[in-house]
Amino acid sequence: MTSILSATSLVKRFGDLTAVADVSFEIDQGETFGLLGPNGAGKTTAISMIAGLLEPDGGSVHVDGRAITTRSPAGKGAIGLVPQDLAIYPDLTAAENLKFFGRLYGMAGGDLAMRIDEVLEVIGLSDRKDDLVKEYSGGMKRRLNIGIGLLHRPRLLILDEPTVGVDPQSRNAILESVEHLSAEGMAVLYTTHYMEEAERLCDRVAIIDEGEIQAEGTRRELVQLVGEKDRVTIEGSGALGGAAEAVRAIQGVSKASATDHTLDILADDASSILPQLLTCVTSSGGTISGVEVVEPNLEAVFLHLTGKALRD
């Protein structure tokens, strides 16, 4: 994998307050990286330094091999920044907004016209491109905001809380667009207050609190870091007591207990050993009528690491 973003030992102070303290992470090509933290955790400050809007007091940022600072306009061409606040003109149409910002990016002629059509397709606004933006719903405005960030084909797309305050349909359209961009090879830095979005979109996640990265990794790695287990519930009949004893011998199973009609199992990675579990139950004389697998989510990890809920 090729590293598109490398943030190394970033530090930012405001007087006596250290807003960001020694934050480091990388994002590879085609990877969606989630930065999760409550309000005041340092997310916006970190993003501002990465985008070259705020000079760090320590550390460095490189995007697509180029150093990024407040004084490096050339390197910023590889970044598409989609801020939390809308940056669009309501008295222009979607197509006119995209044309205006495209010209700011130095695009023109046939290339700009073709790219506007491509972006409108990605954000699902092709059929409303000639309508004034002030007539759009909140979700449509959010999607146009993302389209402006995509227009110049950035290597890194930064999305800061892109679904705040939008309707469920627009929210799903935004998430589908992000999935598409990642599949096409774009590196995405995604901040959100919605844990289910991080679960759905992000290949890796960094949990930031009080200006420091508390943990980083895939969902599975973070879950294992705090000792959370998958829970498997097998409903059935027959010799479930004997099945529980046999299941305990399977590598990765930490606990198995049975009642008359239920077998409860705790395991490190249930999906990888589920066929083995089911075979073990039936070969021990049990009959299976239902199976449920519940994997611990990032909300539990976040609460464990920070002592607070994400939206606090």
Rosetta blueprint (number, residue, H / E / L):
1 M L
2 T L
3 S E
4 I E
5 L E
6 S E
7 A E
8 T E
9 S E
10 L E
11 V E
12 K E
13 R E
14 F E
15 G L
16 D L
17 L E
18 T E
19 A E
20 V E
21 A E
22 D E
23 V E
24 S E
25 F E
26 E E
27 I E
28 D E
29 Q L
30 G L
31 E L
32 T E
33 F E
34 G E
35 L E
36 L E
37 G L
38 P L
39 N L
40 G L
41 A L
42 G L
43 K H
44 T H
45 T H
46 A H
47 I H
48 S H
49 M H
50 I H
51 A L
52 G L
53 L L
54 L L
55 E L
56 P L
57 D L
58 G E
59 G E
60 S E
61 V E
62 H E
63 V E
64 D L
65 G L
66 R E
67 A E
68 I L
69 T L
70 T L
71 R L
72 S L
73 P L
74 A L
75 G H
76 K H
77 G H
78 A H
79 I E
80 G E
81 L E
82 V E
83 P L
84 Q L
85 D L
86 L L
87 A L
88 I L
89 Y L
90 P L
91 D L
92 L L
93 T E
94 A H
95 A H
96 E H
97 N H
98 L H
99 K H
100 F H
101 F H
102 G H
103 R H
104 L H
105 Y L
106 G L
107 M L
108 A L
109 G H
110 G H
111 D H
112 L H
113 A H
114 M H
115 R H
116 I H
117 D H
118 E H
119 V H
120 L H
121 E H
122 V H
123 I L
124 G L
125 L L
126 S H
127 D H
128 R H
129 K L
130 D L
131 D L
132 L E
133 V H
134 K H
135 E H
136 Y L
137 S L
138 G H
139 G H
140 M H
141 K H
142 R H
143 R H
144 L H
145 N H
146 I H
147 G H
148 I H
149 G H
150 L H
151 L L
152 H L
153 R L
154 P L
155 R L
156 L E
157 L E
158 I E
159 L E
160 D E
161 E L
162 P L
163 T L
164 V L
165 G L
166 V L
167 D L
168 P H
169 Q H
170 S H
171 R H
172 N H
173 A H
174 I H
175 L H
176 E H
177 S H
178 V H
179 E H
180 H H
181 L H
182 S H
183 A H
184 E L
185 G L
186 M L
187 A E
188 V E
189 L E
190 Y E
191 T E
192 T L
193 H L
194 Y L
195 M H
196 E H
197 E H
198 A H
199 E H
200 R H
201 L H
202 C L
203 D L
204 R E
205 V E
206 A E
207 I E
208 I E
209 D E
210 E L
211 G L
212 E E
213 I E
214 Q E
215 A E
216 E E
217 G E
218 T L
219 R H
220 R H
221 E H
222 L H
223 V H
224 Q H
225 L H
226 V L
227 G L
228 E L
229 K L
230 D E
231 R E
232 V E
233 T E
234 I E
235 E E
236 G E
237 S E
238 G E
239 A L
240 L H
241 G H
242 G H
243 A H
244 A H
245 E H
246 A H
247 V H
248 R L
249 A L
250 I L
251 Q L
252 G L
253 V E
254 S E
255 K E
256 A E
257 S E
258 A E
259 T L
260 D L
261 H L
262 T E
263 L E
264 D E
265 I E
266 L E
267 A E
268 D L
269 D L
270 A H
271 S H
272 S H
273 I H
274 L H
275 P H
276 Q H
277 L H
278 L H
279 T H
280 C H
281 V H
282 T H
283 S H
284 S L
285 G L
286 G E
287 T E
288 I E
289 S E
290 G E
291 V E
292 E E
293 V E
294 V E
295 E L
296 P L
297 N L
298 L H
299 E H
300 A H
301 V H
302 F H
303 L H
304 H H
305 L H
306 T H
307 G L
308 K L
309 A L
310 L L
311 R L
312 D L
